[in-house]
Amino acid sequence: MSTQSIREAQENLGKMIAEDSAKAHSKNTSAKATLTQDLKFQVSGPRGEKVETDMPPAMGGAAAAAAPGWLLRAALASCTATVIAMRAAKLGVALETLEVTVDSNSDNRGILGLDEKVSAGLSALRTQVRIGAKNATAEQLQEIARWADQHSPVACTLREAPESRLDIEIVG
């Protein structure tokens, strides 16, 4: 898709939602993780989406696929990059370079249950944006990246920590 068609798609969707705000709400597709072997899982979605995860050998896995925490960082990086590209297209900025890198820290005492005071969660998430366009100033590109960070669904979800529920079904 070209910058023009991305902008037109966003404008059309915006008009539709402006006419009927109920159209802004949607239930997102689910992701189901199914154990395949040891700590390896196949994650699938209702439209044929598939990805595998595994843990590193130090955790008992075989490192045969990406670790789940890496997928979280990948989701944040790709979502932020996508919103940057969408915003740039809407503003008529033709991006020539866009790379978004996300890293984090963790404390393995949390996942291993060695200290109940230590969270298993990732900490110190850092998002680095490398961006370039000939038809925009550095200030415009910084504003696009900041705006995208504030409107990225994954970034917002991580910052706002929505209600989360665990339902358990015992089988067998």
C-alpha positions in Angstrom: 0.0 0.0 0.0 1.2 3.5 -0.7 1.2 6.4 1.8 -1.8 7.8 0.0 -3.9 4.6 0.3 -2.9 4.2 4.0 -4.1 7.7 4.6 -7.3 7.1 2.7 -8.0 3.9 4.6 -7.6 5.8 7.9 -9.8 8.6 6.8 -12.5 6.3 5.6 -12.5 4.4 8.9 -12.4 7.6 10.9 -15.5 8.9 9.0 -17.4 5.6 9.6 -16.6 5.7 13.3 -17.5 9.4 13.5 -20.9 8.6 12.1 -21.5 5.7 14.5 -19.2 5.5 17.5 -20.3 2.0 18.3 -18.3 0.8 15.3 -15.1 1.8 17.1 -15.5 -1.1 19.6 -14.4 -4.6 18.7 -13.5 -7.8 20.4 -9.9 -8.8 19.4 -9.1 -12.2 18.1 -7.9 -14.8 20.6 -4.5 -16.5 20.9 -4.4 -20.1 22.1 -1.1 -21.6 23.3 -1.0 -25.4 23.1 1.8 -27.5 24.6 3.6 -29.5 21.9 6.6 -30.8 23.8 8.4 -29.9 27.1 8.3 -26.1 27.2 7.5 -25.7 23.5 4.1 -24.3 22.5 2.3 -23.6 19.3 0.3 -20.4 19.5 -2.6 -20.1 17.0 -5.3 -17.7 16.1 -8.8 -18.1 14.6 -7.6 -17.0 11.1 -4.7 -19.4 10.8 -2.1 -17.3 12.6 0.7 -19.4 14.1 3.8 -18.9 16.1 5.9 -21.2 18.3 7.5 -20.4 21.6 10.2 -22.2 23.7 12.3 -21.3 26.6 16.1 -21.3 26.7 18.1 -24.3 28.0 18.8 -22.6 31.3 15.0 -22.7 32.0 14.6 -26.3 30.7 13.6 -25.5 27.2 15.5 -26.2 23.9 15.5 -22.7 22.5 13.8 -24.1 19.4 11.7 -21.0 19.0 11.3 -17.5 20.4 10.7 -17.1 24.2 7.3 -15.6 25.1 8.9 -12.5 26.6 10.6 -11.9 23.3 7.2 -12.1 21.6 6.0 -9.4 24.0 8.9 -7.1 23.0 8.3 -8.0 19.3 4.6 -7.1 19.7 5.6 -3.7 21.3 8.2 -3.0 18.6 6.0 -3.9 15.6 2.9 -2.2 17.0 4.7 1.0 17.7 6.4 0.9 14.3 3.0 0.3 12.6 1.4 3.3 14.3 4.4 5.4 13.4 4.0 4.4 9.8 0.3 5.1 9.9 0.7 8.5 11.5 3.4 9.4 9.0 1.2 8.4 6.1 -1.7 10.4 7.5 0.6 13.5 7.7 2.0 12.9 4.2 5.5 12.0 5.5 7.2 9.5 3.2 9.4 7.4 5.6 12.7 6.2 4.2 13.9 4.6 7.4 12.0 3.1 10.3 13.3 0.7 12.9 11.9 0.2 16.3 13.9 -1.8 18.9 12.5 -2.8 22.3 14.6 -4.3 25.1 14.0 -5.0 28.7 15.4 -6.4 31.9 14.1 -9.3 34.0 14.9 -11.0 37.3 14.7 -14.8 37.0 14.0 -15.2 40.7 10.4 -14.2 39.8 9.7 -16.8 37.2 11.5 -19.5 39.3 9.6 -18.6 42.4 12.8 -18.1 44.4 11.6 -14.9 46.0 7.9 -14.0 46.2 8.8 -10.3 46.6 10.4 -10.4 43.1 8.0 -10.0 40.1 8.3 -12.3 37.2 7.4 -9.4 35.0 9.7 -7.6 32.6 11.1 -4.4 33.8 12.7 -1.3 32.3 11.1 -1.6 28.9 13.0 0.6 26.5 11.8 1.5 23.0 14.3 3.0 20.6 13.1 4.5 17.3 15.4 5.1 14.3 13.5 7.2 11.8 14.2 9.2 8.6 12.3 11.0 5.9 13.4 13.6 3.4 10.2 15.5 3.5 10.0 16.0 7.3 12.1 17.8 9.9 13.7 16.1 12.9 11.1 17.8 15.1 8.2 16.5 13.0 9.7 13.0 13.1 10.1 13.1 16.8 6.5 14.3 17.2 5.3 11.4 15.0 7.2 8.9 17.1 5.9 10.4 20.4 2.3 10.5 19.1 2.6 6.8 18.0 3.9 5.7 21.3 0.9 7.4 23.0 -1.5 5.6 20.5 0.1 2.2 20.1 -2.4 -0.4 21.4 0.4 -2.6 22.8 2.3 0.3 24.4 -0.9 1.7 25.9 -1.9 -1.8 27.2 1.5 -2.2 28.9 1.4 1.2 30.5 -2.3 1.1 31.6 -2.3 -2.5 32.9 -5.9 -3.4 32.1 -8.0 -5.8 34.2 -6.9 -9.3 33.6 -8.8 -12.4 34.6 -7.8 -16.1 34.8 -10.4 -18.8 34.1 -9.4 -22.4 34.7 -11.0 -25.5 33.3 -9.8 -28.9 34.7 -10.0 -31.8 32.2 -9.4 -35.5 32.4 
